Amino acid sequence: MSEHRIILVTCPDRATAAKIGSVLVEEKIAACANLVDGVTSIFRWKNEIHQDAEVLLMVKTRAARFADVERRVLELHPYEVPEIIACDITAGNLPYLNWIDESTQ
C-alpha cells in the first residue's frame, strides 16, 4: 500500500475550497491543496437529480494523515455529506514525495 494519498473533496465554491485547503496546509495535515474551478457534478441526492457547479479540492498528504484530513473537512465543510475520497499515489517524483513527508510531520 502506498504511503501517500491524493484526497478529492468537492466544494460548493472557491471560497470554501480555499478555506479548507488553507487550514489543511497551515495545520501541516496536507502538503498541498489544489483548487480546480469549473467542475460540474451530476448526482442523485434525496431522490432528486442535481447538476451543480463545484470546485474540486485536491489534497496531497501521507496515508497516515487521512483521518486528520477527513476530520477537518467534516468540521469545515458545509455539505451534509461531503465527498472525501482518497486515492493512493502509487508512483511519483521521489523528491516531491519526500517533500510531502516533510511538510506533513
Backbone hydrogen bonds, N-H to C=O, Kabsch-Sander energy under -0.5 kcal/mol:
donor,donor_aa,acceptor,acceptor_aa,energy
5,R,61,T,-3.0
6,I,87,C,-2.4
7,I,59,V,-2.9
8,L,6,I,-0.5
8,L,85,I,-3.1
9,V,57,L,-2.3
11,C,55,V,-2.7
17,A,13,D,-2.0
18,A,14,R,-2.9
19,K,15,A,-2.2
20,I,16,T,-2.5
21,G,17,A,-2.8
22,S,18,A,-2.5
23,V,19,K,-2.3
24,L,20,I,-2.3
25,V,21,G,-2.1
26,E,22,S,-3.1
27,E,23,V,-2.4
28,K,25,V,-1.5
29,I,24,L,-2.3
30,A,24,L,-1.8
31,A,60,K,-2.6
32,C,60,K,-1.1
34,N,58,M,-2.7
36,V,34,N,-0.5
36,V,56,L,-2.8
37,D,35,L,-0.7
39,V,54,E,-1.5
41,S,39,V,-0.5
41,S,52,D,-2.9
43,F,41,S,-0.5
43,F,50,H,-2.1
45,W,43,F,-0.5
45,W,48,E,-2.9
48,E,45,W,-1.1
50,H,43,F,-3.3
52,D,41,S,-2.4
54,E,39,V,-3.1
55,V,11,C,-2.4
56,L,36,V,-2.4
57,L,9,V,-3.2
57,L,55,V,-0.5
58,M,34,N,-2.7
58,M,56,L,-0.6
59,V,7,I,-2.8
59,V,57,L,-0.6
60,K,32,C,-2.5
61,T,5,R,-2.3
63,A,3,E,-3.0
65,R,62,R,-1.7
66,F,63,A,-1.6
69,V,65,R,-2.4
70,E,66,F,-3.0
71,R,67,A,-2.4
72,R,68,D,-2.3
73,V,69,V,-2.7
74,L,70,E,-2.5
75,E,71,R,-1.7
76,L,72,R,-2.1
77,H,73,V,-2.7
85,I,8,L,-2.1
87,C,6,I,-2.8
89,I,4,H,-2.1
90,T,88,D,-0.8
96,Y,93,N,-0.7
97,L,93,N,-2.4
98,N,94,L,-2.6
99,W,95,P,-1.9
100,I,96,Y,-2.1
101,D,97,L,-2.0
102,E,98,N,-2.6
103,S,99,W,-2.4
104,T,100,I,-0.9
104,T,101,D,-0.8
105,Q,102,E,-0.8
